[in-house]
Amino acid sequence: MSLESQVADLVTASNALITTFNGKKNEINAAVAAAIAAVPLNEKSFYINSITGDDKNPGTAEAPLKSLKQALNNTPAGGFVICYLQADYVLDTQVAVNNRSLSVCSDVSGVKRKLRCVYYGTSDGSTWQGGFVAYNSGMIMLTDVQLNLPSPAGLSPAPSSSKNSVFMSNSTGGTPILPVKLSACEVLAPSDWVGSLVAASASAIVFEASNTMFPANFGGRYIGGIASGANPASLSNVLTNLGSL
């Protein structure tokens, strides 16, 4: 075999290898792109309308979801979800915020949607107030919301302790820190409401209120188990921008 023939064979073999490599490379790139595209986005946003919405909808402004629960279910674990309220919303159960960050706000800036907490009975005969419960590093933020708290007058049994709180962590631990933030909100509470905004028996609490209005004489009702007028600086498990609780 001549030298020219050997060189030609080598060139042919090299070209074949290059073609094979390029083909495999394209297959690998396509597979990687498909795998990346299949990973769900961790940041979600949904519109919520408890009156006209449907939890089978995609959650757009034109086709909103009905419940906060469904918006959380549609968000991958470890993700962040913004829920835009198109109408007032009744909290008649505990909304579980499990390993997710939940932001609830008005769909129109400056127009405060109402979040109305109501009492409900459980199968064991207890009475609970609707609100949010955080598990496994759950976080809750409200923006441009009017939080309406209920009167316990006439209830039997009356709710007590964490059963009468808006934001809480599960009592068995689960989340080492319970973070809650209210921005541009208004809190309305009857004088006989004796619950607390935030309660956590087994977690540290981070509570921030920015440009938020509270009722007069609301002391003692910010954080469960903390007496009215308490200095936050004296509390080892509470971090807040409020000067007095």
C-alpha positions as CSV (number, residue, x, y, z in Angstrom):
1,M,0.0,0.0,0.0
2,S,1.4,3.4,-1.0
3,L,2.0,6.2,1.4
4,E,-0.6,8.2,-0.4
5,S,-3.2,5.5,0.2
6,Q,-2.4,5.2,3.9
7,V,-2.7,9.0,4.3
8,A,-6.1,8.9,2.5
9,D,-7.3,6.1,4.8
10,L,-6.2,8.1,7.8
11,V,-8.0,11.2,6.6
12,T,-11.2,9.2,5.9
13,A,-11.0,7.6,9.4
14,S,-10.4,11.0,11.0
15,N,-13.4,12.5,9.2
16,A,-15.6,9.6,10.3
17,L,-14.5,10.1,14.0
18,I,-15.2,13.9,13.7
19,T,-18.6,13.2,12.3
20,T,-19.4,10.7,15.0
21,F,-18.1,13.2,17.7
22,N,-20.2,16.0,16.4
23,G,-23.3,13.9,16.2
24,K,-22.8,12.7,19.8
25,K,-22.1,16.3,20.9
26,N,-25.3,17.5,19.4
27,E,-27.2,14.7,21.1
28,I,-25.7,15.5,24.4
29,N,-26.4,19.2,24.0
30,A,-30.0,18.5,23.1
31,A,-30.4,16.1,26.1
32,V,-28.9,18.8,28.5
33,A,-31.2,21.5,27.1
34,A,-34.2,19.2,27.5
35,A,-33.3,18.4,31.1
36,I,-32.8,22.1,31.9
37,A,-36.2,22.9,30.3
38,A,-37.8,20.2,32.3
39,V,-36.7,21.7,35.7
40,P,-39.7,23.7,37.1
41,L,-39.1,27.4,37.7
42,N,-38.8,28.1,41.5
43,E,-40.3,31.6,41.2
44,K,-44.0,31.7,40.4
45,S,-46.7,34.3,40.3
46,F,-50.5,33.7,40.3
47,Y,-53.6,35.8,40.4
48,I,-56.2,34.8,43.0
49,N,-59.9,35.5,42.9
50,S,-61.9,33.6,45.5
51,I,-65.2,34.6,43.8
52,T,-64.6,34.0,40.1
53,G,-61.5,31.9,40.2
54,D,-61.0,28.2,39.6
55,D,-58.1,26.1,40.9
56,K,-57.9,24.4,37.5
57,N,-57.1,27.7,35.8
58,P,-53.5,28.7,35.0
59,G,-53.6,31.6,37.4
60,T,-53.3,34.4,35.0
61,A,-55.1,37.8,35.4
62,E,-57.7,36.6,32.9
63,A,-58.0,33.1,34.4
64,P,-57.2,33.3,38.1
65,L,-56.9,30.6,40.7
66,K,-59.4,30.4,43.5
67,S,-57.2,29.6,46.5
68,L,-53.9,30.4,48.0
69,K,-53.5,26.7,48.7
70,Q,-53.5,25.9,45.0
71,A,-50.9,28.6,44.3
72,L,-48.6,27.0,46.9
73,N,-49.3,23.6,45.5
74,N,-48.3,24.9,42.0
75,T,-44.9,26.1,43.4
76,P,-42.0,23.7,43.7
77,A,-40.6,23.0,47.2
78,G,-38.0,25.7,48.1
79,G,-39.7,28.1,45.7
80,F,-41.1,31.6,45.9
81,V,-44.7,32.5,44.9
82,I,-46.4,35.9,44.6
83,C,-50.2,35.8,44.9
84,Y,-52.0,38.9,43.5
85,L,-55.4,39.2,45.1
86,Q,-58.1,40.4,42.6
87,A,-60.8,40.4,45.3
88,D,-61.1,40.2,49.1
89,Y,-60.1,36.8,50.5
90,V,-61.5,34.8,53.5
91,L,-59.1,32.8,55.6
92,D,-61.4,30.0,57.0
93,T,-58.6,27.5,57.5
94,Q,-54.9,27.2,58.1
95,V,-52.9,27.8,54.9
96,A,-49.9,25.6,55.1
97,V,-46.7,27.3,53.9
98,N,-44.4,24.4,53.7
99,N,-40.8,25.0,52.5
100,R,-41.9,27.9,50.4
101,S,-41.9,31.7,50.5
102,L,-45.3,33.2,50.1
103,S,-46.0,36.8,49.2
104,V,-49.6,38.0,49.2
105,C,-50.4,41.4,47.8
106,S,-53.1,43.4,46.0
107,D,-53.3,43.2,42.2
108,V,-53.6,47.0,42.2
109,S,-50.9,49.0,43.9
110,G,-52.4,51.2,46.6
111,V,-55.7,49.4,46.7
112,K,-55.7,47.2,49.8
113,R,-57.5,43.9,49.4
114,K,-59.0,42.5,52.5
115,L,-57.7,39.3,54.1
116,R,-60.5,38.4,56.5
117,C,-59.7,35.8,59.2
118,V,-62.7,33.8,60.5
119,Y,-63.1,31.1,63.1
120,Y,-63.8,27.5,62.2
121,G,-64.4,24.3,64.0
122,T,-62.3,21.2,63.8
123,S,-63.2,17.5,64.1
124,D,-61.9,17.3,67.7
125,G,-64.3,20.1,68.8
126,S,-61.7,22.9,68.9
127,T,-62.1,26.3,67.5
128,W,-59.3,27.8,65.4
129,Q,-58.8,31.1,63.6
130,G,-58.0,31.1,59.9
131,G,-54.4,32.1,59.2
132,F,-51.0,30.8,58.0
133,V,-48.9,28.0,59.4
134,A,-45.2,27.7,58.4
135,Y,-43.4,24.4,58.1
136,N,-39.8,23.7,57.1
137,S,-38.5,27.2,56.7
138,G,-41.7,28.7,55.3
139,M,-41.9,32.5,55.0
140,I,-45.0,34.8,54.7
141,M,-45.2,38.4,53.5
142,L,-48.2,40.6,53.0
143,T,-48.2,43.8,51.0
144,D,-51.1,46.3,50.4
145,V,-53.5,44.2,52.4
146,Q,-56.0,45.0,55.0
147,L,-56.0,42.3,57.7
148,N,-59.3,41.9,59.4
149,L,-59.4,40.0,62.7
150,P,-62.6,38.5,64.1
151,S,-64.4,38.9,67.4
152,P,-64.6,35.7,69.6
153,A,-67.9,36.9,71.1
154,G,-70.3,34.0,71.5
155,L,-67.9,31.3,70.5
156,S,-67.8,28.1,72.5
157,P,-65.2,27.0,73.0
158,A,-63.3,30.2,72.5
159,P,-60.0,29.8,70.7
160,S,-56.9,30.1,72.8
161,S,-53.1,30.2,72.5
162,S,-51.8,29.5,68.9
163,K,-55.3,28.6,67.8
164,N,-56.0,32.3,67.8
165,S,-53.0,33.5,65.8
166,V,-52.6,34.7,62.2
167,F,-49.1,33.5,61.6
168,M,-47.6,30.5,63.3
169,S,-45.1,27.7,63.1
170,N,-45.9,24.1,63.7
171,S,-45.5,23.2,67.4
172,T,-43.1,20.3,66.8
173,G,-40.4,22.5,65.4
174,G,-39.8,22.0,61.7
175,T,-38.8,25.6,61.0
176,P,-36.1,27.1,63.2
177,I,-37.1,30.7,62.3
178,L,-40.6,32.0,61.5
179,P,-40.2,35.1,59.3
180,V,-43.2,37.4,58.8
181,K,-43.3,40.8,57.1
182,L,-46.1,43.3,56.6
183,S,-45.6,46.1,54.1
184,A,-48.1,48.9,53.5
185,C,-50.7,47.0,55.4
186,E,-53.5,47.8,57.8
187,V,-54.5,45.6,60.7
188,L,-58.1,45.9,62.0
189,A,-59.1,44.1,65.2
190,P,-62.1,44.4,67.6
191,S,-61.3,45.3,71.2
192,D,-62.2,41.8,72.3
193,W,-59.8,40.0,70.0
194,V,-57.2,38.5,72.4
195,G,-55.2,36.5,69.9
196,S,-51.7,37.3,68.5
197,L,-50.4,38.2,65.0
198,V,-47.4,35.8,65.3
199,A,-47.0,32.8,67.5
200,A,-44.2,30.2,67.6
201,S,-43.7,27.9,70.6
202,A,-40.7,26.2,69.1
203,S,-39.2,28.7,66.7
204,A,-37.4,32.1,66.8
205,I,-39.5,34.9,65.3
206,V,-38.5,37.6,62.8
207,F,-41.4,40.1,62.5
208,E,-41.1,43.3,60.4
209,A,-43.8,45.9,59.9
210,S,-43.1,48.6,57.3
211,N,-45.5,51.4,56.7
212,T,-48.2,49.4,58.4
213,M,-51.0,50.6,60.7
214,F,-52.2,48.8,63.8
215,P,-55.1,49.5,66.1
216,A,-54.7,51.7,69.2
217,N,-53.8,49.7,72.3
218,F,-52.6,46.7,70.3
219,G,-49.8,46.0,72.7
220,G,-49.6,42.4,73.9
221,R,-51.2,41.2,70.7
222,Y,-48.2,41.4,68.3
223,I,-46.5,38.2,69.4
224,G,-48.0,35.3,71.4
225,G,-46.9,35.1,75.0
226,I,-45.2,38.6,75.0
227,A,-46.7,41.1,77.5
228,S,-47.8,44.5,76.4
229,G,-45.0,47.0,76.3
230,A,-42.2,44.5,76.2
231,N,-38.9,45.7,74.9
232,P,-37.9,43.4,72.0
233,A,-34.3,44.0,72.8
234,S,-34.8,41.9,76.0
235,L,-36.2,38.9,74.1
236,S,-33.7,36.3,72.9
237,N,-36.0,34.7,70.4
238,V,-37.5,37.7,68.7
239,L,-36.1,40.1,66.1
240,T,-38.3,43.0,65.1
241,N,-38.2,46.6,64.0
242,L,-41.0,47.5,66.4
243,G,-39.8,49.5,69.4
244,S,-42.4,48.0,71.8
245,L,-44.6,45.0,71.7
